[in-house]
């Protein structure tokens, strides 16, 4: 039976000290991510790449070693457990408590152990995880500073997204390295970065009211754009991600991204006025440029957004 994010979480719960097991079971609900204590990680992480991104790093016809893929899946799950918890606390969307800090310590230990077991390289594992944590902290600091100033420019917004979400790509890149396909990792990271940027745009549009209540200002207002423009940006960035994944011959990823882009495009058609569509194109072009500057796979600086915009 394939490893799922919920089965991995049950394994982690079983390894916790007894006094932390019950808090861990209801964690997603207490963090405000689940609608009930019974909901699991698969209910919250409904988009498949969020749950099992390493699967999308492989060719569709790749035979591979199922045990190896399962190991990297578990490592990705461990990254999710740790980073979701610390990010909710850092964003003040959930209070920081000694109990949650202890949980974070155990989640981090599991992430390190599971990736080291999958990767087979303890030193490399420690290096990439430590770098991911440093980048996340830097992203949190930049975001806090921007909200305190009540202003944010588009390129810095894009950089914050990649710094805060780069950890999610670590297990997949390690899998490509393990398979002696490290040369393909830059295209995969670019596709993931575009997807992550698009997802964050949609989330920031949807979370405007909550962010205003917590921080006094939402991301759309900080950037000076209407929230609906971020739905357009999300659709364009996801379409660009599909194009990039296809270039890298990540067929399974490209197919999923194309379907996701079509869903977002239908939302855009229903909700977004033409002037806000133009604003969304501006946002998307800026974020795409950031993704390309961080993980440039080709000399072409317009992977997908320009062609999408021309068809609007």
C-alpha positions as CSV (number, residue, x, y, z in Angstrom):
1,X,0.0,0.0,0.0
2,X,1.4,3.4,-0.9
3,X,2.5,5.8,1.8
4,X,0.0,8.6,2.3
5,X,0.6,11.9,4.2
6,X,-1.9,10.7,6.9
7,X,-0.2,7.3,7.3
8,X,3.1,9.0,7.7
9,X,1.6,11.4,10.3
10,X,0.3,8.4,12.3
11,X,3.8,7.0,12.3
12,X,5.1,10.3,13.6
13,X,2.4,10.4,16.3
14,X,3.3,6.9,17.5
15,X,6.9,8.0,18.0
16,X,6.0,11.1,20.1
17,X,6.2,11.3,23.9
18,X,2.8,10.2,25.3
19,X,1.8,13.7,26.4
20,X,2.2,15.1,22.9
21,X,0.2,12.4,21.0
22,X,-3.3,13.8,21.7
23,X,-2.3,17.4,20.9
24,X,-0.7,16.2,17.7
25,X,-3.9,14.4,16.6
26,X,-5.9,17.6,16.9
27,X,-3.2,19.9,15.6
28,X,-4.6,20.9,12.3
29,X,-7.9,21.9,13.9
30,X,-6.2,23.8,16.6
31,X,-4.1,25.6,14.0
32,X,-7.2,26.7,12.2
33,X,-6.5,24.6,9.1
34,X,-9.0,21.8,9.5
35,X,-12.8,22.3,9.9
36,X,-13.0,19.5,12.6
37,X,-10.6,17.6,14.8
38,X,-11.3,14.5,12.6
39,X,-9.9,16.0,9.4
40,X,-6.4,14.8,8.4
41,X,-3.6,16.2,6.3
42,X,-5.1,14.9,3.1
43,X,-8.2,16.9,3.8
44,X,-6.2,20.1,4.3
45,X,-3.6,19.4,1.6
46,X,-6.1,18.7,-1.1
47,X,-3.8,19.5,-4.1
48,X,-1.9,16.4,-4.9
49,X,1.6,18.1,-5.4
50,X,1.2,19.5,-1.9
51,X,1.0,15.9,-0.5
52,X,3.3,14.0,-2.8
53,X,5.5,16.4,-4.8
54,X,8.3,13.8,-5.3
55,X,6.0,11.7,-7.4
56,X,5.8,14.5,-10.0
57,X,9.6,14.7,-10.3
58,X,9.7,11.4,-12.1
59,X,8.9,10.6,-15.7
60,X,5.4,9.2,-16.2
61,X,6.9,6.0,-17.6
62,X,9.6,5.8,-15.0
63,X,9.8,2.3,-13.4
64,X,12.1,3.4,-10.6
65,X,12.2,1.8,-7.2
66,X,8.9,2.1,-5.4
67,X,10.6,1.8,-2.0
68,X,12.8,4.7,-2.9
69,X,9.9,6.8,-4.0
70,X,8.0,6.0,-0.8
71,X,11.0,7.0,1.3
72,X,11.2,10.4,-0.4
73,X,7.4,10.8,0.0
74,X,7.8,10.3,3.7
75,X,10.6,12.9,3.8
76,X,8.3,15.4,2.0
77,X,5.6,14.7,4.5
78,X,8.0,15.3,7.3
79,X,8.9,18.7,5.8
80,X,5.2,19.5,5.6
81,X,4.5,18.7,9.3
82,X,7.4,20.9,10.5
83,X,7.0,23.8,8.2
84,X,3.2,24.1,8.3
85,X,3.4,24.3,12.1
86,X,6.2,26.8,12.4
87,X,4.8,29.0,9.6
88,X,1.4,29.2,11.3
89,X,3.1,30.3,14.5
90,X,5.4,32.8,12.8
91,X,2.5,34.4,10.9
92,X,0.6,34.7,14.2
93,X,-2.3,32.6,12.8
94,X,-1.9,30.3,15.8
95,X,-0.3,31.1,19.2
96,X,3.2,29.8,20.0
97,X,3.1,27.5,23.0
98,X,5.7,25.3,24.7
99,X,3.7,22.3,23.6
100,X,3.8,23.4,19.9
101,X,7.5,24.2,20.1
102,X,8.1,20.7,21.4
103,X,6.0,19.3,18.5
104,X,8.0,21.3,16.1
105,X,11.3,19.9,17.5
106,X,10.0,16.4,17.0
107,X,8.7,17.1,13.5
108,X,12.1,18.6,12.5
109,X,13.9,15.5,13.8
110,X,11.6,13.3,11.8
111,X,12.2,15.4,8.6
112,X,15.9,15.1,9.1
113,X,15.9,11.4,9.8
114,X,13.5,10.5,7.0
115,X,15.3,12.5,4.3
116,X,18.7,11.2,5.5
117,X,17.3,7.6,5.2
118,X,15.9,8.3,1.7
119,X,18.9,10.2,0.5
120,X,21.6,8.0,2.0
121,X,23.7,11.1,2.6
122,X,23.6,12.5,6.1
123,X,25.8,15.5,5.5
124,X,24.0,16.6,2.3
125,X,20.7,16.2,4.0
126,X,21.7,18.4,7.0
127,X,23.0,21.0,4.6
128,X,19.9,21.3,2.4
129,X,17.5,21.3,5.3
130,X,19.4,23.9,7.3
131,X,19.5,26.0,4.1
132,X,15.8,25.6,3.7
133,X,15.1,26.7,7.3
134,X,17.4,29.7,7.0
135,X,15.7,30.8,3.8
136,X,12.2,30.4,5.4
137,X,13.3,32.6,8.4
138,X,14.6,35.2,6.0
139,X,11.3,35.2,4.1
140,X,9.3,35.6,7.3
141,X,11.5,38.5,8.3
142,X,11.1,40.2,4.9
143,X,7.3,39.7,5.1
144,X,7.1,41.1,8.6
145,X,9.1,44.2,7.6
146,X,6.9,44.8,4.5
147,X,3.7,44.6,6.5
148,X,5.1,46.9,9.2
149,X,6.0,49.4,6.4
150,X,2.5,48.8,4.9
151,X,4.0,48.5,1.5
152,X,5.5,45.8,-0.6
153,X,7.0,45.8,-4.2
154,X,6.2,42.9,-6.6
155,X,9.7,41.5,-6.9
156,X,10.2,41.4,-3.1
157,X,6.8,39.7,-2.8
158,X,8.0,37.0,-5.3
159,X,11.2,36.5,-3.4
160,X,9.3,36.2,-0.1
161,X,7.1,33.4,-1.6
162,X,10.1,31.4,-2.8
163,X,12.0,31.9,0.5
164,X,9.1,30.8,2.6
165,X,8.0,27.8,0.4
166,X,11.4,26.5,-1.0
167,X,11.5,23.8,1.6
168,X,8.6,22.0,-0.2
169,X,10.9,21.2,-3.2
170,X,13.8,19.7,-1.2
171,X,12.8,16.1,-1.1
172,X,12.0,16.1,-4.8
173,X,15.3,17.7,-5.7
174,X,17.1,15.1,-3.5
175,X,15.2,12.4,-5.4
176,X,16.4,13.7,-8.7
177,X,19.9,13.8,-7.4
178,X,19.6,10.3,-6.0
179,X,18.5,9.1,-9.5
180,X,21.5,10.9,-11.1
181,X,19.2,13.4,-12.7
182,X,20.4,16.5,-10.9
183,X,20.7,18.2,-14.3
184,X,16.8,18.2,-14.4
185,X,16.4,19.7,-11.0
186,X,16.6,23.4,-12.1
187,X,13.6,22.9,-14.5
188,X,11.7,21.1,-11.8
189,X,12.4,23.9,-9.3
190,X,11.3,26.5,-11.8
191,X,8.0,24.7,-12.4
192,X,7.5,24.3,-8.7
193,X,8.4,27.9,-8.0
194,X,5.8,29.1,-10.6
195,X,3.2,26.8,-9.0
196,X,4.0,28.0,-5.5
197,X,3.8,31.6,-6.6
198,X,0.4,31.0,-8.2
199,X,-0.9,29.1,-5.2
200,X,0.3,31.9,-2.9
201,X,-1.5,34.5,-5.0
202,X,-4.7,32.6,-4.7
203,X,-4.3,32.1,-1.0
204,X,-3.4,35.8,-0.4
205,X,-6.5,36.9,-2.3
206,X,-8.7,34.5,-0.3
207,X,-7.1,35.4,3.1
208,X,-7.3,39.2,2.7
209,X,-9.9,39.6,5.6
210,X,-8.0,37.3,7.9
211,X,-4.6,39.0,7.2
212,X,-6.2,42.4,7.8
213,X,-7.5,41.2,11.2
214,X,-4.2,39.7,12.2
215,X,-1.7,42.1,10.6
216,X,-3.8,45.2,10.0
217,X,-3.1,44.8,6.2
218,X,-3.5,42.2,3.6
219,X,-1.0,41.4,0.8
220,X,-3.1,42.8,-2.0
221,X,-3.3,46.2,-0.2
222,X,0.4,46.1,0.6
223,X,1.1,45.7,-3.1
224,X,-1.6,48.2,-4.2
225,X,-3.7,45.8,-6.2
226,X,-7.3,44.5,-5.9
227,X,-7.6,41.0,-4.4
228,X,-9.3,39.7,-7.5
229,X,-6.2,40.5,-9.6
230,X,-4.4,37.8,-7.7
231,X,-6.7,35.1,-9.1
232,X,-5.6,36.1,-12.6
233,X,-2.0,36.0,-11.5
234,X,-2.5,32.6,-10.0
235,X,-4.0,31.3,-13.2
236,X,-1.2,32.7,-15.4
237,X,1.6,31.5,-13.2
238,X,0.1,28.0,-13.0
239,X,-0.2,27.9,-16.8
240,X,3.5,29.0,-17.0
241,X,4.4,26.2,-14.6
242,X,2.7,23.6,-16.8
243,X,4.7,24.9,-19.8
244,X,8.0,24.6,-17.8
245,X,7.2,21.1,-16.5
246,X,6.5,20.0,-20.1
247,X,9.9,21.4,-21.2
248,X,11.5,19.3,-18.5
249,X,9.6,16.2,-19.6
250,X,7.9,16.0,-16.2
251,X,4.8,14.7,-18.0
252,X,2.7,13.9,-14.9
253,X,3.4,17.3,-13.4
254,X,2.6,19.1,-16.6
255,X,-0.7,17.3,-17.0
256,X,-1.7,18.1,-13.4
257,X,-0.7,21.7,-13.8
258,X,-2.6,22.1,-17.0
259,X,-5.8,20.9,-15.3
260,X,-5.2,23.2,-12.3
261,X,-4.6,26.2,-14.6
262,X,-7.9,25.5,-16.4
263,X,-9.7,25.5,-13.0
264,X,-8.2,28.8,-12.1
265,X,-9.0,30.3,-15.5
266,X,-12.7,29.4,-15.0
267,X,-12.7,31.1,-11.7
268,X,-11.0,34.2,-13.3
269,X,-13.7,34.3,-16.0
270,X,-16.5,34.4,-13.4
271,X,-15.0,36.7,-10.8
272,X,-12.4,39.1,-12.3
273,X,-13.2,42.3,-14.2
274,X,-11.1,43.2,-17.3
275,X,-9.1,46.0,-15.5
276,X,-8.2,43.6,-12.7
277,X,-7.2,41.0,-15.3
278,X,-4.6,43.5,-16.5
279,X,-3.4,44.1,-13.0
280,X,-3.1,40.3,-12.6
281,X,-0.9,40.1,-15.7
282,X,1.4,42.7,-14.2
283,X,1.7,40.8,-10.9
284,X,2.3,37.5,-12.7
285,X,5.0,38.9,-15.0
286,X,6.9,40.2,-12.0
287,X,6.6,36.9,-10.1
288,X,7.6,34.9,-13.1
289,X,10.8,37.0,-13.5
290,X,11.7,36.2,-9.9
291,X,11.2,32.5,-10.4
292,X,13.4,32.6,-13.5
293,X,16.1,34.6,-11.8
294,X,16.3,32.0,-9.0
295,X,16.1,28.9,-11.2
296,X,16.6,29.9,-14.8
297,X,16.2,26.8,-17.0
298,X,16.6,28.4,-20.4
299,X,17.7,31.7,-21.9
300,X,14.1,32.5,-22.8
301,X,12.8,34.9,-20.1
302,X,9.1,34.3,-21.0
303,X,8.3,30.7,-20.2
304,X,4.5,30.9,-20.3
305,X,2.9,34.1,-19.1
306,X,3.4,36.1,-22.3
307,X,1.8,33.4,-24.5
308,X,-1.1,33.1,-22.0
309,X,-1.6,36.9,-21.9
310,X,-1.7,37.1,-25.7
311,X,-4.7,34.7,-25.7
312,X,-6.7,36.6,-23.2
